Amino acid sequence: MEPCELLTWDTNFFKRKIARVLAQRLNPSSVQEILQWCKIQEIECLYFLADSDHRETVALAEEHGFNFVDIRVTLQRKISEEWTEGSNKLDQRVLIRPSRPEDISALQAIVKGGYT
């Protein structure tokens, strides 16, 4: 199994070979596998979503040139029927539904200029 995967969309969009590490923890052996894979694949940018509670992973990532840039937080909430389309209990300012193709232009407008 490969230690990383090429991110095709990111690579095409940013015009740089971008990949991500598949594991969330590192050990000395896995770091060498990752670095070798990146060298062979000519990767220019590597994303690593680390298990920040694992001391060895954090130390190895820092030792091998990874830069801390962000913390990912995932929030979850069970959506009850009262929050779904067609419910008469739904606050009219809020609508939760699956995305649709016609939403793309509105989403593009929201993110336009959000990143450089």
C-alpha positions, 0 to 999 in steps of 0.5 A: 500500500502506498503511504500517500496519495496524489490529490489530482484536483489540487494538483490541477488547480494549483499547478503543483504536484500535491499529495497527502499522507494517508496515515495520521501517525508517524514512526521513523520507518513510515517517515522514510517511506513517505519521503521516498514516495514523494521524491519518486513522485516529484511531490511539491506539497504534502498535506499531513493531517496528524494525530496531534495527541501522538507525541512521536508523530508530532516530533517526527513531523516537526523534525522532518520539516512539516509546518503546523498550519491549522487544526481541523475540528469536526462538529457533528449534530444529529439532524432531527426531522424538525430540521428537514425540508417540508417540516412545519417546525423548521425555522424559516431562516434555516434550510438543511438539504442535500446539495444540488447542481444549481447550488454551485454558482451560489457556493462559488460566490461565497468562496470567491476571494476567500483564498489566495 
